[in-house]
Amino acid sequence: MITMKKPFTRLVALSLLGSLTACTGSPVKDARDPIENWNRDVQSFNENADKYVMEPVASAYRWAMPSFANEGVSNLFDNVSDIGVSVNDLLQLKFTQSGQDTSRFLVNTVAGLGGFIDVADMVGLPKHKEDFDQTLGFWGVSNEPYVVIPFLGPSSPRGIVGRLGDTAMNPVNYVGFGVMGLSTGATATAISSGSSALKGIDTRADHLGAEKVLNEATEDRYNFVKNSFYQQRDYLVNDGSDTNEDEFFDIVK
């Protein structure tokens, strides 16, 4: 069982340890990373895109948004995500947790103004992190090879399929097809794309401070990110983490 609201200090320590270990002795080709040159180039592209586009936009968003509104928007997206979390709970045979996450969605939707206020947290229902990538890992699908996707960041073939599955479980992607019976394909696309863009900006704004941690963590930023990715996914799949690794890792995407 993975809960989301915990410190991420331990993941940073684990990632640093992994990076230092990789730097000792003779350099060894990482079998998980057969297209390292491509991945390094894409990571560099993503970091530049973040530096010159996402970070300024996220900074402006945080400046313009009152803190309560910023938190409320984050809560709204978290509430919608609980639908997919509940489905993935079931696919991973976590029936009790599925009941908790379904209850979270119902409580926040009804009593929390559609999820703007996290009432479920106030009454002791924890927020969990379950996605379709974890579900595939639960059923034994490998998380290799490593691949960095333009704009999206570190992933794997399993992760790509996982993203598609999570997209299919997000009801926002279907809203545009049923608004008063007047929606067109263009309207649906605009609603879905606008929601995704806002979520990305909101997430980036929530992690503006974590960039300094990453910059100071290691000289080999690429291996640090890769090791963090594998540690994060392994912890989530195996329910073995007591850290907030997903929150830390969002910043390096």
Secondary structure, DSSP 4 states (H G I P E B T S, - for coil): --BSSS--HHHHHHHHHHHHHHHSSS----TT-TTHHHHHHHHHHHHHHIIIIIHHHHHHHHHHS-HHHHHHHHHHHHHHHHHHHHHHHHHTT-HHHHHHHHHHHHHHHHHTGGGTS-HHHHTT---B---HHHHHHHTT----S-EEETTTEEE-HHHHHHHHHHHHT-THHHHTTSSTT---HHHHHHHHHHHHHHHHHHHHHHTTTHHHHHHHH-S-HHHHHHHHHHHHHHHHHHT---S-HHHHHGGG-
